[in-house]
């Protein structure tokens, strides 16, 4: 079994002091009643209490017939997922208790007491459901119900940071093309790839072949010329419950997924090339952009478990969860400790199963006293990506660490200012956008290149290779982590 690489992990001793100094006392509302999570209890006390709640209902055990469930969990693994889990686990330990199916009798009983069951999570041993307060109070009487807590709902980041267009109508923008002596004509995307040394890796013949990348986002417009050759092996819409992830008419459509996908896997010579255009893709629509309704983490977690079961190698996620709309209770910077947020716990469990999870660090900028991260970027082993400009300077909006438990975040950086992307409005148009949303797929694509060259590497070896070869590998800090990625140097790391 491969061991987790820990040589690159450093901690800020003062972060613990900050937690003690800035932790707030109790709100005076008292502790939550038995089995009610504190955020749900706070929502109960809100002046504007909603008629229903979206909650996680956690179970205390996996029920009966555990041997049969172990066999079922083993049989459910695809050959690809078994191969990937072997990078982190012994052959006889590919499945564990968390992989076992949720007890169906518990789920059936929950269905009888709620408005709707939305998702079932094996890893969290829980279901997400819409329920009234009265129904929640009934459920917590069952001895097999361990805890009930709110599902995290995310208020979208300031669009001035996340979606900064260089044009207004989606048409192509004039942009200086940097020359280069490479096998591929990168067009205007050359500078964002040269900064992280991707073209040199392409010249070696690595373009992501043999790697499966999951992209979790809004709808995807696959009609764009840069995405015409993209190899999609699976797709599912977790917002509407179907397999249509296109830019159609139902809930969850939006340009953001198209932009992100083009940055990681686009292929339009002379215009836009993504680092991992040779990879295969699993696409999950997890975000509802129809209105100002907050995004919900249970869609993301359901997508992660689904993709892991299909054998995904890398997950690129340019969404995160923090600061929710009232009366919904959300996570704060104090919760960015790698184990509080449900979405972070799920992301870490994916890493423990051999999946490399790459997430945007966030667009909340700098705070002198504490982190500004979004979940699940706080996860231990999750690669949190910050943004720099074309000159390598940190973007003012890029979120900073450290985590509450003292781990340096972000991990690495890539260009997130004026990144060249496919327009979602016209199939042959391009534009520039800014945000850690666009730095993230550049790093995720780089990870795919490393796995093409070293399919036996574990997520911890991938992270260590990135840390050891980034621009400030010997002096990581809370602003830029280990610095700007160097794909060519990372691919030559030896273990």
N, C-alpha and C positions, 0 to 999 in steps of 0.2 A: 504494500500500500504506500502511496506517495504521501509525504509529509508536507504540511503547510509551510511555506517559506515565510520566515519571520524576520529576516535580517534587515529588511527595509523599514520595519515599523518603528517609528519614533513617537514620543509623547511629550506633550507640553505639561509640565508639572503645574503651571499656574492655572490650567483649565479647571482643575479640581477646585482650586481656591475660588475661581469665578463662579462655579456652580454653588458653592457655599454662600458667597456674598450676594449673588443675584437671585437665588431661589426665593420665591415669594412665600409668605406664610399662607396658611389656609384662608380661603375666602370667607370663612365664617359660616358656610353652609353645612359644615360637618362632613363626616365620612358617608360614603354611599351605603345604602342598605345592602344586605347580603346579596352577593352575585351580581350586583349592578356596577358597571364600570364608572370611574369617576367622571369621565366626559359625558356619559349618558346621564348621570346624576346632575351634572351642571346644566345640561339641556333641560332636564325636568324643572329646574329652578328658574329658567329664563322667563323674562316677562312675556315674550311671544312664544309660548309653547306650541309646537306643531301638533296637528291631529294624529300624525303617525311618525314613526321613526324608522330609519334604515339602520339595522343593527347586525353585529356579529353575534351569533349564539354559539358559544364554545361548549364542547362536550367534555365530560370528565374521563371518558375511556372510549375504546373502539368497539365495545359491545362483545358479542359472543363469536365463537367459531374463528378464533384468531389464526389457527393453522391454515384453514381454508383461505383466509384473507391474505396470508403471506403468499400462498400459492397463486392467488389471483393477482396480487401486486407484481410478483415475478413474471407471470405470463403476460401482463400488460406492457412490459418493457419492449420497445422495438429493438431490433439489432443495433440501430444507430445509438439509441439511448444507453444500451448496455455497454457499447464500446466507449462512449464518453464517460460513463460512471466509473469505468475501469481506470481512468486517469487519477481517481481520488479514492477508490475503494478496492478492497480485496474481492476476488471473484465470488466468494461465498457471503459477501456482505453488501451486495448491490442494492438490496431493499432493506428498510428498517421499519420500525413502528409507525413513523410518520407517513410512510408510503401506503399503509393499509387503508382500504376503503372505509369511509365513515359508516357507522352503524345505520343500516337502512330503517330499522324500527324507530330510531331517534328522529330521523329526517321525516318519516311519515307522521309522527306525532307532532313535530313542529308545524308541518303543513296544515294540520287540523286547527292550529292555534294562531296562525298569522294570516295576513292579507296575501302575501306572496313570498315564496322562497325564490331567491335570485340565483345564488351560486352555492356550490358545495365544495369545500376545501379539505382535501385529504391532509395536507401538510399542517394546516392550522387546526384540524379536527373541529370544524365549525361549518355553519351555514350562514349566509347573509340573507336577510329577510326584511320585508316591510311589515311593520307591526304597530298596533296601537299601544298606549301605555298599559291599558287593561290586559292586553294579550301578553305583553312582556311580564307583567306581574304574575300572570298565570304560569308562564313558562318557567320562571325562576323557582317555582315550587317543586319541579321535577329534580330528583336527586342526581340524575345524569347530566343535568345542565350545570356547567362549571361557572360560567360567567357570561354576562350579556353586556356588550359595549357598542358604541356608535361605530358605523362604518365611516372612515375618513372621507370627507368631501372637500374638494380643492377648489379654491377660487383662482381663476386664471391669473397668471402673472401680468404685470403691466405691459401692455402691447407695445409701448414705446421701446421696450427692450427686446421682447421676444420676437416681434415681427416688424422689423424696420426695413421697408422696401426702398429701393433706389429709384423705382418708377411707380407710377400711379395706375397704369392700365394693364400691367402684366406683360408688356412688350419687352423685347430684348433691350438691354442697357449697354451702352458703349462702355467698354472696359479695356484697359491696356493689357495686352497679352504678353506675358514674359516669355522670351525665347528659351529654348532648351533642346538639348541633343538627346532625345529619348525615342523609344520605339513607337510611342503613341502620341498623337496630337491632342494635348489636353485642353487646348483653347484657353478660355478665361479661367478655367479651374486650376491651372497649373500652379499658381502661387500658393493656394491653400494646401496643395499636396506636396509641393517642394519644401514647404516649411517643416513638414514632418517626415520628409525623405521617402515618400511613397513611390514616386516615379522610379527611383533606383531599385526598389524591390520589384516593381513590375518588370523592369529590364532583366531581372534574374529569372523571370518566368512565373512568379507567384501573383495570382490575381484573386485568390479566394476559393479556388477549386477544392471540392471535397468538404467544404464548410457550410453549415446551415445557420443562417442568421435570422433571428426573430426581430421584427420591428413592431413595436406597440405604439399606436398613435391614433389619429383621426382617420378619415377616409383616405384612400389612395387613388389618384387618377393615373391608371396604368396606360392610358392612351397617349401619354406624352412620348415623344420620340426618344428621349433619354431612358425611358423605362420599357421600351418595346421589346428589348431582348432579355429583360429580367426573368429569371427562372423561379417562378413561384410554385412551391411544392405543397403548400397548404395555406388556407385563409379562413378566418372566421370573424364575424361581427358579434362581439360580446355585448354591445349596446342593444341591438335589435334581435339577437338570437338567430341569425342566419349566416350564410357563407358569403354574402355579398359585401366586400369591403371597398367597393368602388365609390366614386364620387357621385352618388346618386341622390335620391330624394328623401331617404329616411333619416332618422336621427343619427348624429355623430359625424356628419360630413364636414369636410373642411380642408383647407389647403395645406395645413401644417404637415400632415402625413406625407403628402406628395413631395414637399420640399425636403423633408428629412430623408426620405427614401432615395431621392435623386442624389443627395450628397454622399450616401454610403455605397449605392449600387448603380448609379446612372452610367450609361455608356452611349455617348454621342460624340464621336471623334470630331475635334475642331470646336466643340462647344463645352461639354461637361463630361468628366470621367470621375467615377467614384472609386475609392480605394479597392473595394471588393466586388467589382462588376462580374467576376467569375464565380461568385458564390451562389448557393440556392437560398431561397427566402421563404420564411413563414410570416404571414402578415396578419396582425390582429388589430381590429378596431376596438379600442377600449375607451375612447373619449367621446362624450356627447357635446357637440359644439352648436347645437340648435339654438340655445338661448344662454342666458347667464346662469343657468342651473349649474351648481358646482359639480366637478368631476368626482367620480367615486372609485375608491381603491379596490373594491371587490371585483370589478371588471378586469383590472390589471392582474390581480392575483389569479383569477380564473384563467386568464390568458397564459400566464407563466406556467402553471401546472400543466395545461394542455400542450404548450409548446415543448416543455421538458419531456413529456411522455412521447412526443414525436421524434425526439433526438436532437433538439436545437443545440447548437454549440455556443452561440453568442446571442445575447439579447441587447438590442440598442433601444434605449428608452429615453426620450426627450421630454418626459412629463415628470411631475413630482407632486407631493402632497404636503401642504403647509398653509396655515392661515385661511380659515373657512368663513363663509358668510354666516352672520347671525341668522337664526338661533343655533346653527350647527357648531358643535365644539370641535376644534381641530388640534393639530400638533403645534407645538411652539419650538423655539430653538432648544429649550430644555429637554425636549423629547428626542433630539438628534444624538442618541447614545448607542445606536446600532441594535437596539433590542426592544424599543417601546412601540414604534409604529408597526402595525400589522403588515404593511407592504414591505417594510424593511426586513422583518422576520422571514417573510416568504422569499425575498431576494437572496438572503443569506443561505436559506435552505437550498435554493437553486445552485448557488456556488458550491455548497457541500456535495452536490450531486454532479459536479463537473461542468456546470454552465458558467461561462464568463458573462457577468451582468455589467453592462456599461450604462451609466446614467448621467444625465446632465446635472451639474452641481447646483444650478439655480441662477436666477437673475436678480437677486436681492441686494447685490453689491456688498460693500464693506461695512462692518460694524466694529468699532475698536475694542469692544468688551466681550463679544460672543460670536458664535457662528451664525451664518445666514443660509445654511444648507436646506435642501428639500429632501424628504424621504422618497426613495430609498438610498439616496446618495450617501447617507450616513452609515450604511451597512459595512461591516468588517469583511473585506474581500470584494465588495462592490466597487468598481472603478468609477470614481466621481470625476467628471471632466469639467474643467473651467475654460474660460474663453480668453484669447489674446487677439490683438490686431495683427495686421500683416507684418509689422515690424517686430512683433514678439512681446509687446507691452501688454500687461494685463488689462482687459476691458473693465471699465469702471463698474459695469453692472454685474460682473462675475462674482458669484457667491464665494464666501470664505469659510474656513474652519476655525479651530479644530472641532471635532465631535466633543460632546460633553464628557465622554470618558477619556479624552486626551489624545485621540488618534489624529494624525495630520490628514486633513482634507482641504482642498481637492487632492486627488492623486496626481493627475497630469493635466496638461493644457493642449489645446489646438486652436486654430483660427476660428473665432466666433464673431468676428466683425466683418461685415461686407462679404459674406460667403456666397459663392456663385451657386445658384440652385435652379432647378426647373420650375418654370411658372406653372401654377395650377389652372391658369385661365386660358392658355393657348398651347396646343401640343408642340409648337416649335419655338416657344419663347422662353427666355431666361431672365433672372433678376438677381439682385443681391439682398441678403437678409442678415440680421445680426441676432445673436443670442447663444447661450450655452447649448440650446437645442441643436445648433448646427456644428458646434465643436464636438459634441458627443458622437454623431455618426462618423466623423473623420477618425476618431480613436477606435470606435467599434470596427470600422473597416480595416484599420491597422491590425487589430487583434485577429481578424479573420486571416490576414496575410501571415501572421505568426503561426496560426494553427495550420495553415496550408503547408508551411515548411516544417512544423513540429506538431503533428497531430497528437502526439503522446503527452504534450505539456498540459499540466493541470491549470486551473484558474489562478492558483497562487504562483505558479511559475511564470505565467503570462504577466501577472501584476509585477512580479519581481523583475522580470526582464525590462518592462517599461520603466520602472523606477530607476533601475541601475544605469539606464542609457539616456534618460531625459536630461534636459538642459541644465538643471540645477540639482543633479543627483546627490551631490555631496552636501547640499545646504537646503533641504526642503523646508518650506515654511507654510503658514496658514493662508497665504495669499495665492500661491501658485503651486503648492505641493512640491513634487519633484521636478516640475517644469514641463517644457514643450517636448512632446514625443519625438523620438527618432526611430522610425520604422526599420531602417537599414541596420543601425547599430543593434536594435533589439533582436533582430532575426539571427544575428551572429552570436548571441549570448549562449554560453554553454553551462550546463548543470552537471 
